[in-house]
Amino acid sequence: MDIVNIDAETFEKMLSKFESFASRMEYLCRLHGNSDMKEWLDNQDVCRLLNISKRTLQTLRDNGTLAYTQISHKIYYKPEDVQKILPLIEEKHKQAKYRGKRL
């Protein structure tokens, strides 16, 4: 692996160009992106709808139970995917309640 040293001014110019590029990409995605994105849910929405913790939601993602899309460090879920796992979550709530615990 090679190590390259650059001066601060050059680094700042590169950073500025990259930020400009990222801003243009975000604008284009909003302009021409999937119009269904308004329908998608974020972590907070899903936790509230399913009455589960963030950690339980993470487990559902990790084990492949709940499909998701990640855009720029933010995770989104399709409402229909959340609806598919609703019976499973209701069953887990019943089991947890029987054992005196929460999800």
ABEGO torsion letter per residue (X at the ends): XBBBBBBAAAAAAAAAAAAAAAAAAAAAAAAABBAAAAABBBAAAAAAAAGBBAAAAAAAAAAGABBBBBBGGBBBBBAAAAAAAAAAAAAAAAAAAAAGBBX
